[in-house]
Amino acid sequence: MANNAEIQRRRTFAIISHPDAGKTTLTEKLLLFGGAIHVAGAVKSNKIKKTATSDWMEIEKQRGISVATSVMGFEYEGYKINILDTPGHQDFAEDTYRTLTAVDSVIIVVDVAKGVEMQTRKLMEVCRMRNTPVIIFVNKLDREGRDPFDILDELEAELKINVRPLSWPIGIGARFKGVYNIFENTLDLFTPDKQRVSERVEIEDVNDARVDEAIGETDAEKLREDLDLIEGVYPEFDEAEYLAGKTAPVFFGSALNTFGVKELLDCFVKIAPSPRPVVTEERTVNPDEDAFSGFIFKIHANMDPNHRSCIAFLKICSGKFERNAVYKHIRTGKPLKFSAPTAFMAQKKSVVDEAFPGDIVGLPDTGNFKIGDTVTGGEMLHFKGLPSFSPEMFKYIENTDPMKSKQLEKGIQQLMDEGVAQLFTNTFNGRKIIGTVGQLQFEVIQYRLLHEYGAACRWEPISLYKACWIESDDKDALEAFKKRKHQFMAVDRQGRDVFMADSNYVLQMARNDFPKITFHFTSEF
Ligand code: G4P
């Protein structure tokens, strides 16, 4: 219980959006408020520009930048805020899913003109699976866009979550005058400016005559009507519903103009959860327990090609993490001691002596860790919730340089440890199949194998629909299935049985023919 004050003031979250909605811009503005950076433009977008899918320099650059911005910590009004960055490019969606397992809440950015886009919908599904509390920021109000009531309807229908506006825009695009903050009953006028915060009008409430003076009678009337409608249509904001992941408060603004961002941040620190209990296979771990525990959710390998240097990102779940203390690596049973753990403040990395639940520390690693590994003070715990999702694309990987087969093997293993893609081994012919969520990952793997391990490979097409992890209580049924489908059976890296279905039709047939077998699209069930 000794760490309670530290735990209560921590807010660990991720900002997610469809590319181009304004995630990078919003992150940067939050860092500006936290005093972590001093000028706009300091945070580089970590996205690979769409035009640059085969620009290798760009990929290298992205890896460099994304380590620096993987975690951005800063202090704001007594709170310690940790923003976990997620890759912008959709081919790295798996990385984003994993990062979402390490956050306690999420801010979703939506472009007011485009509404809910594909990637936002997918990421919301992951949040829903975990009941992650969500706040929505509708961005780019300085541009022409959709009616805010329409946007709210769309958010509710597409993201399958109740919404409750906590701020409300006055006009949009060229007629955008500001936002009324329903949460605090304040009015902020819009002045397009990338560095400066907006002008606040002191008012009692929305019926104050100063509202009419500030935005004109017509807009003031419309604002009052809109607010009446909101009160009529949406139930009072209920913090418990938000914390349960059932209702998402909605804010409007313009990240580029630093407008509506402070309102978002002020409300966020008040309502967003401090580190939550985490479920392990053995029991639920509470952050205020004295004993230390945490898990690895991300690994960055080979940042410097001359050294095999990795950074493993550890999310602290309970207790206090201390430099040079001896911890247990649960999967290997080995004792571990970290003499140079790093913490992330703004874009700087520095060695830390201690860290608390909610914090992320970077552990220099020489290949000890895999994603999902648990580290504790000694207790046997296994954190759950880092599933592998079935990849969307599959290819055979073939060695093209027989002299380098060892290097290739090692490279594949390490890249898979890092979570770049998934490896399945066909049990019928022994061939290795790599599964990814996008074409770009194949290109990255091939490039990195060559440049970091000196191993050349080529891809061979294979037509597969999904990887299905299979299980059954009935051993005989399982064996019968494996025998019948022997050409399509594979094992994942943990040795679990995976059925590589080559079409949806085949999968449906298999389900009909083998009712005792359960088919899963994620590795954790
Ligand atoms: P992302 O990380 O979600 O992919 O989006 P990012 O912040 O990079 O923003 C995408 C584009 O949208 C950027 O323009 C950014 O300047 C712009 N943007 C962000 N917020 C606002 C806003 O409130 N209003 C307006 N009008 N634009 C906004 P870009 O031209 O792609 O990049 P840049 O050259 O400006 O960096």
Residues whose N, C-alpha, C, O or C-beta is under 5 A from the ligand:
A	BS01	G4P	S17 H18 P19 D20 A21 G22 K23 T24 T25 L26 S45 G88 N139 K140 L141 D142 R143 G253 S254 A255 L256 N257
